[in-house]
Amino acid sequence: MEAALRDRADGRESGPACSSGSGLRAFSSTRSGLRRDTGKPARVRPVRDRAPIRVVLADDDPGFLDALATTMEADGRFEIVGLAANGEEAVQLGCWQDPDVVVMDVEMPLLDGVAAARLLRESRPRVCVLMVSGADDVVAHRSGAIDVDAFVSKASFDRILDVVLRLALGDSRRRRARRGET
């Protein structure tokens, strides 16, 4: 599986990137039910009349991955449907879990985020891809070479949730518009 994904990322092989059999675990998260109550109106109105936004997170830094997953789960608008430690796992989870958004680091082992995003776009063109990284200028240029929906620096941790929400809501509006709904 690893070699096949690398060959596809390098353009040496074609066909769907999604397959099974690696032993990777995906999960359905349990929502904590925590809400922030600051007494001030929220900048983004909570989405109560729709299912939570399904998110796959991929990063080789377990501390960052855990912090982001915990923050998103506590928010209540997001459901973390998979965690990946490398690009291969990100592609697999992006195919298997049918997420609304995949948030992934650019620099990861086995298959970097740029190659993983390319494979996700081939297999799941409607999934939104948000790239994150600690190396702002180099990575922004590199991620601009492929079709990702957004790039956020890890230093802007607080912006990640807002961007994921905007991407998911924008994607659902585009789908409704295509079907003729309002």
C-alpha positions in Angstrom: 0.0 0.0 0.0 2.8 2.4 0.9 4.6 2.0 -2.4 1.4 2.3 -4.4 0.5 5.6 -2.7 4.0 6.9 -3.3 3.9 5.9 -7.0 0.5 7.6 -7.4 1.8 10.7 -5.7 4.8 10.8 -8.1 2.6 10.3 -11.1 3.9 6.8 -11.9 0.6 5.0 -11.3 -3.1 5.9 -11.9 -6.4 4.7 -10.6 -8.2 5.3 -7.3 -6.1 5.9 -4.2 -8.6 4.4 -1.9 -8.1 0.8 -0.9 -8.4 -1.3 2.3 -6.3 -3.7 4.2 -3.7 -1.6 6.0 -5.0 -2.1 9.5 -5.6 1.6 10.0 -8.2 2.4 12.6 -10.9 5.1 12.0 -13.4 6.0 14.6 -16.6 7.8 15.5 -15.9 10.2 18.2 -17.9 10.8 21.3 -18.9 14.4 21.6 -18.1 15.9 25.0 -21.0 18.3 25.0 -18.9 21.1 26.3 -19.9 24.6 25.3 -18.2 27.9 25.7 -20.4 30.4 27.6 -18.7 33.8 27.8 -21.9 35.9 27.9 -20.9 37.5 24.6 -22.5 36.7 21.3 -20.5 34.2 19.3 -18.7 35.4 16.1 -20.0 32.3 14.3 -23.5 31.1 15.0 -23.5 27.5 16.2 -24.9 25.1 13.6 -27.7 23.3 15.5 -29.9 22.2 12.7 -27.4 20.1 10.9 -25.0 17.3 11.7 -21.5 18.1 13.0 -18.8 18.9 10.4 -16.9 15.6 9.9 -13.1 16.2 10.1 -10.0 14.1 9.5 -6.9 15.5 11.2 -3.4 14.5 10.0 -0.1 15.6 11.5 3.0 13.8 12.6 3.2 16.0 15.8 1.1 14.1 18.3 0.9 17.1 20.6 -0.5 19.4 17.9 -2.8 16.6 16.7 -4.2 16.0 20.2 -4.6 19.8 21.0 -6.5 20.4 17.7 -8.7 17.3 18.2 -9.5 18.2 21.8 -10.3 21.9 20.8 -12.5 20.9 17.9 -14.4 18.2 19.9 -15.0 20.7 22.8 -16.5 23.2 20.3 -19.4 20.9 19.5 -19.7 21.8 15.8 -17.1 19.3 14.7 -16.9 15.5 14.8 -13.4 14.1 14.5 -13.8 10.9 12.4 -10.1 10.0 12.1 -6.6 10.9 13.2 -3.6 10.2 10.9 0.1 10.4 11.7 1.3 10.5 8.1 0.1 11.2 4.6 -0.8 7.7 3.7 -3.2 7.4 6.7 -4.6 10.8 5.7 -5.5 9.6 2.2 -7.0 6.3 3.6 -9.1 8.1 6.2 -10.1 10.8 3.7 -11.5 8.0 1.5 -13.0 5.7 4.1 -14.6 8.2 6.5 -16.2 10.6 3.9 -15.2 13.8 5.8 -16.3 17.3 5.0 -12.8 18.6 5.6 -9.3 17.1 5.9 -6.9 19.2 7.9 -3.3 18.1 7.3 0.3 19.2 7.9 2.4 19.7 4.8 5.5 18.0 6.2 4.7 14.4 7.2 6.4 11.0 6.9 5.8 8.4 4.2 3.7 10.7 2.0 3.9 14.5 2.5 0.8 16.6 2.7 1.1 18.0 -0.8 1.2 14.5 -2.4 -1.6 13.3 0.0 -3.8 16.3 -1.0 -3.2 15.5 -4.7 -4.4 11.9 -4.1 -7.4 13.0 -2.1 -8.4 15.4 -4.9 -8.3 12.5 -7.4 -10.3 10.1 -5.3 -12.6 12.5 -3.4 -12.8 15.8 -5.4 -15.5 17.3 -3.2 -13.6 17.0 0.1 -12.2 20.3 1.4 -8.5 20.3 2.2 -6.9 22.7 4.7 -3.1 22.6 4.9 -1.3 23.6 8.1 2.4 24.1 8.8 4.8 25.8 11.0 7.0 26.9 8.0 4.9 29.7 6.7 6.5 31.2 3.6 8.0 28.1 2.0 4.9 26.0 2.7 2.5 28.6 1.4 4.4 28.7 -1.9 4.5 24.9 -2.1 0.8 24.4 -1.2 -0.1 27.0 -3.8 1.2 24.6 -6.5 -1.7 22.2 -5.9 -5.4 22.5 -5.4 -6.0 23.0 -1.7 -8.9 25.1 -0.3 -6.9 27.0 2.3 -3.6 27.3 4.1 -3.2 28.3 7.8 -0.1 28.6 9.8 0.1 26.5 12.9 1.0 29.7 14.7 -2.6 30.9 14.0 -4.1 27.9 15.9 -7.3 29.9 16.7 -8.0 30.5 13.0 -8.0 26.8 12.1 -11.5 26.2 13.5 -13.0 29.2 11.7 -11.4 28.2 8.4 -12.7 24.6 8.8 -16.2 25.9 9.5 -16.1 28.3 6.5 -14.8 25.6 4.2 -17.5 23.1 5.3 -20.4 25.6 5.1 -19.2 26.9 1.8 -19.0 23.4 0.4 -22.5 22.5 1.5 -23.8 25.8 0.0 -22.2 24.8 -3.3 -23.7 21.4 -3.2 -27.2 22.8 -2.5 -26.8 25.3 -5.3 -25.9 22.5 -7.8 -29.1 20.7 -6.7 -31.2 23.9 -7.0 -31.9 24.3 -3.3 -31.6 27.5 -1.4 
